[in-house]
Amino acid sequence: MRLHGYYRSSTSYRVRIALNLKGLNYDIQPVDIARGEQKSDDFRRLNPHAGVPALVTDDETVLAQSLAILDWLEEQNPEPSFWPENARERQICRELTYAIATEIHAPCNLPVLTYLETEFGADQEAKEAWNQRWMHKTLCGLERRLSREMTGDAALPFGRPTAFEVLLIPQLYNARRWKVDLAPFQALRAIDDHCQTLDAFKRAHPDEQPDSPDKGPAT
Ligand SMILES: N[C@@H](CCC(=O)N[C@@H](CS)C(=O)NCC(=O)O)C(=O)O
């Protein structure tokens, strides 16, 4: 498989973690979204959404939209599942996962920020305030839900990595980039600390990607 992505795109980061958790091999094809490569005709032909990630399967089927890619990976490789077995835990896991995808990622995304800048004159400070507001709001909800429902001693709320951690860890990485104060989010930070020790998450980290500036020029 071939993953078209960008090292610090949180949706690409999600899919890298997901592929690693499922134990699947893949090559990385970097797309420099900071330079607009996703808008090229060639890339649009590959992914009509003109964004990353896009996962090309071994039979050259192109999959887009990170949550749909996660669903496909789960259907093709049910074990280990991205979802808890227990029905109540599964419901909470979905609640937390979809809150990140819909309430944080949707408004805090490159095209939204570019629009705020070009149409409303938002400068860097205004864009930071925008991202911090929406990230903080939903992170508060996640933290409250976790502290209310997850009272056990386990390092992770559902005992092992699930779709929630697949979305949370890239989101916290992104929150730090935007200088969100994570001090109030003790439960979320503990989950992050634990995931950073796991191989699937370590290999998916932006700093480990071939197009990371730390790894030399993009290929
Ligand atoms: N809903 C999509 C969002 C994809 C998305 O927003 N990707 C960003 C990077 S995280 C992107 O390609 N941004 C560049 C652009 O939209 O021009 C998904 O979950 O895959």
Ligand as a Chemical Component Dictionary entry (heavy atoms), coordinates in Angstrom:
data_LIG
# 
_chem_comp.id                   LIG 
_chem_comp.type                 NON-POLYMER 
_chem_comp.pdbx_formal_charge   0 
_chem_comp.three_letter_code    LIG 
# 
loop_
_chem_comp_atom.comp_id 
_chem_comp_atom.atom_id 
_chem_comp_atom.alt_atom_id 
_chem_comp_atom.type_symbol 
_chem_comp_atom.charge 
_chem_comp_atom.model_Cartn_x 
_chem_comp_atom.model_Cartn_y 
_chem_comp_atom.model_Cartn_z 
_chem_comp_atom.pdbx_ordinal 
LIG N1  N1  N 0 -12.012 15.030 6.456 1  
LIG C1  C1  C 0 -10.730 14.807 5.864 2  
LIG C2  C2  C 0 -9.867  16.004 6.107 3  
LIG C3  C3  C 0 -8.578  15.932 5.327 4  
LIG C4  C4  C 0 -7.786  17.181 5.548 5  
LIG O1  O1  O 0 -8.303  18.185 6.019 6  
LIG N2  N2  N 0 -6.502  17.115 5.254 7  
LIG C5  C5  C 0 -5.668  18.282 5.417 8  
LIG C6  C6  C 0 -4.419  17.944 6.180 9  
LIG S1  S1  S 0 -4.781  17.446 7.849 10 
LIG C7  C7  C 0 -5.312  18.815 4.054 11 
LIG O2  O2  O 0 -5.061  18.076 3.125 12 
LIG N3  N3  N 0 -5.271  20.147 3.978 13 
LIG C8  C8  C 0 -4.870  20.849 2.780 14 
LIG C9  C9  C 0 -6.056  21.380 2.023 15 
LIG O3  O3  O 0 -7.200  21.025 2.354 16 
LIG O4  O4  O 0 -5.825  22.149 1.093 17 
LIG C10 C10 C 0 -10.093 13.530 6.438 18 
LIG O5  O5  O 0 -10.431 13.172 7.571 19 
LIG O6  O6  O 0 -9.281  12.897 5.761 20 
# 
loop_
_chem_comp_bond.comp_id 
_chem_comp_bond.atom_id_1 
_chem_comp_bond.atom_id_2 
_chem_comp_bond.value_order 
_chem_comp_bond.pdbx_ordinal 
LIG N1  C1  SING 1  
LIG C1  C2  SING 2  
LIG C1  C10 SING 3  
LIG C2  C3  SING 4  
LIG C3  C4  SING 5  
LIG C4  O1  DOUB 6  
LIG C4  N2  SING 7  
LIG N2  C5  SING 8  
LIG C5  C6  SING 9  
LIG C5  C7  SING 10 
LIG C6  S1  SING 11 
LIG C7  O2  DOUB 12 
LIG C7  N3  SING 13 
LIG N3  C8  SING 14 
LIG C8  C9  SING 15 
LIG C9  O3  DOUB 16 
LIG C9  O4  SING 17 
LIG C10 O5  DOUB 18 
LIG C10 O6  SING 19 
# 
